[in-house]
């Protein structure tokens, strides 16, 4: 008998196949079939929804409340919408400490204020001890559409821009769990990406926040949508020394690690340098880098290729198994 596995929620190929094979056919409509991080409604608004089950609920650089706000806000931003309103659903486990709940509520409030969104509706449920894990949060968001991602307009030479260093969120969660006895001062990069909204008017063709599945999975999915290959330069990918050290020690490929405050953009070649320069002026974009380009002469259509530090080419595939469960 087929049963649900952790891989189904990992953001990789298993999850994508589940959505394409079961969800989309069951509820098929033009809005859902677009598979954007937020559906574009006929009214000029975008709508998104997400659940948060991160373990532990407090981690270096944030907590489940901050994560829930920023994750939903960022899904709207990368879908071409200005975030406006959020809902807040709390599923609380009997026995959760009241002080922990108060701390999370304060974090939700602070994160919403920073992201300039208002929580306007919500719901609370309590389940018996053992039927949940302290607290789960579900948020939905509405934003005003200012642009539509256009992968169909992507062409050879267009630039791939990464807005910051990779892997901080995954490594922060891993450290907080203490499963490997790893000590690190890495903090989650969890942050709202509102500063990227104006870039939709600067010619950006496509944008995604780098969450489950990591950079490699997200760019693999993009490569499958276009009649070209994508070439990324390993030496240009920004990464902090602590994250690099942790991933080397554990044998984890950082290209598959999640972030919660980073995005990858595709920008027309002629505008790439100007866009990169502007991104770097924001505190969240100081480590931004041009990491690759859309290719017509290297590789095959639909391939994501990594030019390694040694000078060779390595094909990158979407994540096929759960790397780190419950990171968001």
Residue pairs with C-beta under 8 A, 6 or more apart in sequence:
5 14
5 322
6 322
6 325
7 14
7 15
7 320
7 321
7 322
8 14
8 15
8 18
9 15
9 212
9 322
9 325
10 212
10 213
10 319
10 321
10 322
10 323
10 325
11 211
11 212
11 213
11 214
11 217
11 258
11 319
12 212
12 213
12 217
12 318
12 319
12 320
12 321
12 322
13 217
13 317
13 318
13 319
13 320
14 320
14 321
15 212
15 213
16 221
16 318
19 35
23 32
24 32
24 33
24 35
31 39
31 40
31 41
32 39
34 40
36 46
36 79
36 149
37 48
37 75
37 76
37 78
37 79
37 208
37 209
38 46
38 47
38 48
38 75
38 76
38 79
38 81
38 141
38 143
39 46
39 47
39 48
40 46
40 79
40 80
40 81
40 145
40 148
41 47
44 144
44 145
45 81
45 142
45 143
45 144
45 145
46 76
46 79
46 80
46 81
46 142
46 143
46 144
46 145
47 140
47 141
47 142
48 72
48 75
48 76
48 79
48 140
48 141
48 143
49 72
49 138
49 139
49 140
49 141
50 68
50 71
50 72
50 75
50 138
50 139
50 140
51 136
51 137
51 138
52 64
52 67
52 68
52 71
52 136
52 137
52 138
52 139
52 328
53 133
53 136
53 326
53 328
54 64
54 67
54 173
54 326
54 327
54 328
55 133
55 173
55 177
55 326
56 173
56 176
56 177
57 63
57 64
57 100
57 104
57 134
57 135
58 64
58 100
58 103
58 176
59 172
59 173
59 176
59 188
60 172
60 175
60 176
60 185
60 186
60 187
60 188
61 168
61 169
61 172
61 187
61 188
61 189
61 190
62 107
62 172
62 187
62 188
62 190
62 260
63 103
63 104
63 107
64 104
64 135
64 137
65 103
65 104
65 105
65 106
65 107
65 108
65 111
65 137
66 107
66 108
66 110
66 111
66 190
67 188
67 190
67 260
67 328
68 88
68 108
68 111
68 137
68 138
68 139
69 86
69 108
69 111
69 112
69 115
69 117
69 139
69 192
70 111
70 115
70 190
70 191
70 192
70 193
70 260
70 261
71 139
71 211
71 260
71 328
72 83
72 86
72 139
72 140
72 141
73 83
73 86
73 115
73 117
73 141
73 192
73 193
73 194
74 192
74 193
74 209
74 260
74 261
74 263
75 141
75 209
76 82
76 83
76 141
76 142
76 143
77 83
77 143
77 192
77 193
77 194
77 196
77 197
77 207
77 209
77 263
78 149
78 193
78 196
78 207
78 208
78 209
78 263
79 143
79 149
80 145
80 146
80 147
80 148
80 149
80 200
80 207
81 143
81 144
81 145
81 146
82 143
82 144
82 146
82 194
82 197
83 115
83 116
83 117
83 141
83 143
83 192
83 194
84 117
84 118
84 141
84 142
84 143
84 144
85 117
85 118
85 119
85 120
85 141
85 142
86 112
86 117
86 118
86 119
86 120
86 139
86 140
86 141
86 142
87 119
87 120
87 121
87 122
87 123
87 138
87 139
87 140
87 141
88 108
88 119
88 121
88 122
88 123
88 137
88 138
88 139
89 122
89 123
89 124
89 125
89 137
89 138
89 139
90 122
90 123
90 124
90 125
90 135
90 136
90 137
91 125
91 126
91 127
91 132
91 135
91 136
91 137
91 138
92 101
92 124
92 125
92 126
92 127
92 132
92 134
92 135
93 126
93 127
93 128
93 129
93 130
93 131
93 132
93 133
93 134
93 135
94 126
94 127
94 128
94 129
95 129
96 134
96 135
100 134
100 135
101 135
104 135
108 119
111 192
112 118
112 119
114 192
115 192
115 194
116 194
117 141
146 197
146 200
146 201
147 200
147 201
147 204
149 205
149 206
149 207
150 205
150 206
151 205
151 206
151 222
151 225
151 226
151 266
152 226
153 205
154 205
154 206
154 226
154 228
154 266
154 294
155 228
155 294
156 228
156 294
156 295
156 296
156 297
157 269
157 293
157 294
158 205
158 266
158 267
158 268
158 269
158 272
158 293
158 294
159 266
159 267
159 268
159 269
159 272
159 276
159 290
159 292
159 293
160 219
160 230
160 232
160 264
160 265
160 266
160 290
160 291
160 292
160 293
160 294
161 264
161 265
161 266
161 267
161 272
161 275
161 276
161 279
161 288
161 289
161 290
161 291
162 210
162 215
162 237
162 238
162 262
162 263
162 264
162 288
162 289
162 291
163 193
163 196
163 262
163 263
163 264
163 265
163 279
163 284
163 285
163 288
164 189
164 238
164 259
164 261
164 262
164 284
164 285
164 286
164 287
164 288
165 189
165 238
165 239
165 240
165 243
165 262
165 287
166 210
166 214
166 215
166 237
166 238
166 239
166 243
166 254
166 255
166 257
166 259
166 262
167 214
167 239
167 240
167 243
167 247
167 254
167 257
167 258
167 259
168 186
168 187
168 188
168 189
168 240
168 243
168 259
169 188
169 189
169 190
169 257
169 258
169 259
169 260
169 261
169 327
169 328
170 214
170 257
170 258
170 259
170 323
170 324
170 327
171 184
171 186
171 242
171 243
171 246
171 247
171 257
172 184
172 186
172 187
172 188
173 188
173 324
173 327
174 180
174 182
174 246
174 250
174 324
175 182
175 183
175 184
175 186
175 246
180 250
182 246
182 249
182 250
184 242
184 246
185 242
186 240
186 242
186 243
186 246
188 260
188 261
189 259
189 260
189 261
189 262
190 260
190 261
191 260
191 261
191 284
192 261
193 209
193 261
193 263
193 284
195 282
195 284
195 285
196 207
196 263
196 265
196 279
199 207
199 265
199 275
199 278
199 279
200 207
202 267
202 271
202 274
202 275
202 278
203 267
203 268
203 271
203 275
204 265
204 266
204 267
204 275
205 266
205 267
205 268
206 222
206 265
206 266
207 263
207 264
207 265
207 266
208 218
208 222
208 263
208 264
209 259
209 260
209 262
209 263
210 218
210 258
210 259
210 262
210 263
210 264
211 258
211 259
211 260
211 328
212 258
212 327
212 328
213 256
213 258
213 318
213 319
214 254
214 255
214 256
214 257
214 258
214 259
214 319
214 323
215 237
215 255
215 256
215 264
216 253
216 255
216 256
216 304
216 316
216 317
216 318
216 319
217 256
217 318
217 319
218 264
219 230
219 232
219 264
219 304
219 316
220 304
220 316
220 317
220 318
221 318
222 230
222 266
223 229
223 230
223 302
223 303
223 304
224 302
226 294
226 301
226 302
227 301
227 302
228 294
228 295
228 296
228 301
229 294
229 295
229 296
229 298
229 299
229 300
229 301
229 302
229 303
229 304
229 305
230 292
230 293
230 294
230 295
230 303
230 304
230 305
231 292
231 293
231 294
231 295
231 298
231 299
231 305
231 306
231 307
232 291
232 292
232 304
232 305
232 306
232 307
232 316
233 291
233 292
233 306
233 307
234 306
234 307
234 308
234 309
235 307
235 309
236 289
236 290
236 291
236 292
237 255
237 289
237 291
238 287
238 288
238 289
239 254
243 254
243 257
244 254
246 252
247 253
247 254
247 257
252 323
255 306
255 316
256 319
256 323
257 323
257 324
258 324
258 327
258 328
260 328
261 284
265 275
266 294
267 275
267 276
269 293
272 290
273 290
276 288
276 289
276 290
279 285
279 288
280 286
280 288
295 305
298 305
298 313
299 305
299 313
299 315
303 315
304 315
304 316
304 317
305 313
305 314
305 315
305 316
306 313
306 314
306 315
306 316
307 313
308 314
